Amino acid sequence: MNYFLTGGTGFIGRFLVEKLLARGGTVHLLVREQSAGKLDALRERWGVDESRVKAVFGDLTRENLGIDAKTLKALTGKVDHFFHLAAVYDMDADEAAQQATNIDGTRAAVNAAGAMKAKHFHHVSSIAAAGLFKGTFREDMFEEAEKLDHPYLMTKHISEKVVREECKVPFRIYRPGMVVGHSETGEMDKIDGPYYFFKMIQKIRRTLPQWVPTIGVEGGRLNIVPVDFVVDAMDHIAHLEGEDGKCFHLVDSDPYKVGEILNIFCEAGHAPKMAMRIDSRMFGFVPPFIRQSLK
C-alpha cells in the first residue's frame, strides 16, 4: 500500500504516518527542502529509513504542489491513498496566509492527486467548516453553514467546497473537533485552545490549597478530541470499502462544558475544583464595556 501525505510532519500527521507504517505501507511525504532535517528526526522516531518514508520535495502553494515532473510521473498510478492534512490551524493567522494555505493549498492538493491518479483522496477539514451554525450540524450538511465572517471559518468552509466540487478522485472528508494531546502519553504540539487554562489553574494551585472550593463560570461546550482518537478514526475509515463521497465528524458526541473541563484539569493538576459554576449567560445584562474592563 502506498500513501501520499501533505502535512505529514505536523501534529496529526506524524501520528497518522505511524498508523500507516504499521499497516506495512510506504509513505511519501510532501516537504520543503529546508525541512529535510525535520523528516530525518521523524524517521528515527518511527524507526524506519528512507525506503519506508520517502521525501517528496515541493510547496503547498504551487501548482501540483510544486512536485517536479519526473517525481510526479513516478508516482502516477502508484498512490492508493492521498491524505491532505496541511492547513493553517491558527485562528489568529492573517487572512492572506489562511487563503493561500487552506484554499489554494487544497486546490493544489486536489489537482496533484488527480495528476498522479491516486485511488482515494482524504481531506482533513474541521468542524469550523460549519461556521457559527446554531444547533446540530450533521455530517450530511454543508451549504447550511452560517456566520463565516472569520477568515479561519471561511477558508475551512471553502477548502471543503473545493474538494466537493473539484476533486476528480473518490474522496472522503473528515471534520475533527478541537484536537488536543495524546490521551495516553499526553504528548502535545503547541499551547492553544484549552491549554490556555493551564496558567490560570497553576496560579490557583499556588494560591489556594486543593481542598478549598472555588466559584467559576460554566460556559458553553467545547468539542475536544485527543489526537490518537482522530488518527485511529481516520485510519479505520480510510480503509473501509464503500465510504467515498461521505463526510465524517471526528468529535465527542457528548462534549463537556467549559466549567466541566476546568474541573477535569484542576483535578489532574491537584488544584482546587469549582464547587459552584455560574452559567455565563447570567452576565448578559452587564454592558460590554464593563465586561471588557474586567478582563
N, C-alpha and C positions, 0 to 999 in steps of 0.2 A: 504494500500500500504506500503510495506517495502523497505527501501533503505539502501544501504551499501556504505560508502564513505571512501576513503583514502584521506588524505589532507583536511579533513573536518573542521579542526580548523584553516586552513590557510586563506589568504585574500579572495580569490574567494570562498573557501569552506564555510566559515561562512555565506556568503550572500546566497549561494545556499541552505544550510541547512534551512535557514529561509523560502525560497520559498517552499521547500519540506514539511516543517511543516505546511505551510498554506494550503497545499492540504490535510491535515489530516493524513499524513503519520507518520510512526515510523522510526526513523533514527538510524542506527548503525554506529558508527564512530571508525575507527582504530586509536588507540592512544597508545603511550608508557605509561607504568605505572607511570613514573615520571611526565607525563603531565596531570594526573588526575585533578589536581588543576585548570589548564587552562580550562579544559572542564566544571568544576563546574561554573566558571565565565561566560562561554559562555551560559550555560543553563539559567543562570539568565538573560543574555541579551535577549535570545529568549523567556523567560517567560514560560519555561517548566521544568519538572522534569525528573528523570531517566526512567520513564515509556515511555517517548516520544523520548528521545535521550539517547541511550544506548552505553556505552563504551565497545569496543572490544579490549582487550589488545593484542598487537603484535608488529611486527617490519617489516618495509617495505623491508628490505634487507634479510629476512629469508624465507625459503620455506613456501608456503601458507601463507605468511605474518606473520609467527610466531604465528598464531592462534592455540590454543590448540585443540586437537581432540574433546573434549566434546562440545566446543563452535561451532566448525565448523559443527559438526553433528546437533546441534540445529538450525543452520542457513540454513542447506541444504533443498532446495525446498521452502524456505520462502522469498528469496530476489527477488523482482520484478525488481529493477534497481540497478546496481553496478556502481558507479561513481569513476573513478580513476583520482584524481587531484594531488596527491602527486608527486612532482618533484623538481629539483633544477632549480630555475628561475634566477640564478646569473651567468652572463656571465664571471665573474672573478673567479668562483669556480674552484678548481683544477680538473683535468681530472678524477682522481680516484673516487672522490665524485660524479661527474656527471654520470660516468659509473655505479656506484653502485645504485644510486637512479633512474636515468632516464631509464636505460636499464634493469638492474637486478630487480629493483623495479617494473617495468611494467610487466616483465615476472612473477614475484611472484603474482602480482595482477590478471593477466590473469589466472594463474593456480588456484588461490583461488576462483575466480568467477566460474571456471569450477567445482571445487570440491564441491562448495555449490549449484551447479546447478542454478545459477542466470538466470533470464529470459532475461535480457539485460545487455550489458557491454558498458559503456560510457567512452571513453578515451579523456582526455583533452590534446591535442597536442599543437602545436603553429605554427604560420606562419614561424617560424625558421626552421621547417622541410623541407622547400623548399631550404634551404641554401641561397647562394647569387645568385639565379637564376635571370637572367636579362630578364625582360619582364613580361607578365601576367602569373602567376602560378594559374591554375584553381583548383577547388575543386576535379576534377577527375584526377588530376596529382599527381604523387608521385615519380616514378622512375626518372623523369626528373630533379630532384633536382641537383643543381650544387654547387661546391666550399664548401664542407662540412668540411673544414680543421679545423675550430674552434671546440673544444670539445662540446660546447653547441649546435651548429648547428648539429653536427654529432650525438650526443646522442638523440636529439629530433627526428631526422630522423629515427634512428634505433629503438627507442622505438615505434614509429608508425608502423614500419615494423613488430615488434614483434606482435602487435595487429592484423595486417592484415594477417599474416601468421600462427600464433599460437593460436589465440583465437577461441575456440570451441563454445563460447556463441555468439549469434547475437550481433554485435557491431555497434557503431556509433562513429565517430571521429570528434572532434571539434578543429579548429585551430583559437584561438583568436589572435588579433593583440597585440600591447603593452598595457597591462591593467593598467589603472590609477584609480584614486579615484572615489567615487560615484558622479554621475552628479548632485544630489540634495543636499546631505549633505556635500560633499567634503571629506568625510572620506577616508583616505589612509592608507597604511600599512608601507611603507618604502620610503626613499629618494633614488630614482634611475630613470633611463630613463629621461623623460622631466623635472622632478623635479630638476635636476641639474642646470637648467636655473634660478631657483628662486634666488639663491645667487647673480648671476650676475645682475638680474633685481633689486634686493634690493640695490645693490651698485649704480646702475644708478639712482635710485629714490632718494637716499641720496645726490647724487652729482648734479643732474640737476632738474629744475622744470618740471612739467608734460608737459608744452606747448612747450618745446624745442624739435625739431625734431632730430632724430639721424640716423646714417647710419649703416646698418648691412648686414649680408650675407644671401642670400636667401636659399641656401642649398637644399637637396633633400626632399622627402616626408616621414613623419613619420605616420605610421598607428596606431593611438591612439584610444582606446575604453574604456569607463568608465565601471567599474566593474558591475554596475547594468544592463547595456546593455548585457554584456556577460552572466550573470546568468539568465536574463529574456529569452534570446535566447535558452540557454541550457535547461532550464526548459520546454520551449514550445516544442522544437524539440524532446526532450527525450520522451515526452508523445504522440507524433504523431504515427499513425499507418503506417506501410509500408515503413519506412525510414532506416531499418537495412542495414548495409554494405556500408553506404554512409559517405562522409566527408563534413563538413560544415565550411566555413570560417566566423568567427565572427569578422568582420572587418568594417572599414569605407570604403564605396565604392568609395568615393572621398576624399582621405586623404589630409590634409594640408601640405604645405611645412614648413620647419623649420622656415623660416622668418615669415610666417603667424602665426604659433604657438606662436612665441615670441611676436608678436604684440597682440595676444589674451591675453597672460599672462600679458603683460605690461599694457594693458587697465584694466584688473581686479585688478592689483596691483597698479594702479594710478602712473605708471612710464611713462616716455616719450616713444612714439611709434616711430618705424623706418619709416621715411618718404621715405627713399630710401633703397632698398635691392639689393645687388650686387650678381649675380649668382656666386657661389663658383668655378665654372669651369673656371672663368676668372683668377683664381690664379694658374692654371695648369702649367704655364710657370715658376713659381718660383721653384728653386731647393728644393728638400725635406729637406736638412739640414738647409736651411734658414727658411722654413715654421716651422720646429721644434723649431728653436730658438725664433720664435715669440710667441710661446705658453706660 
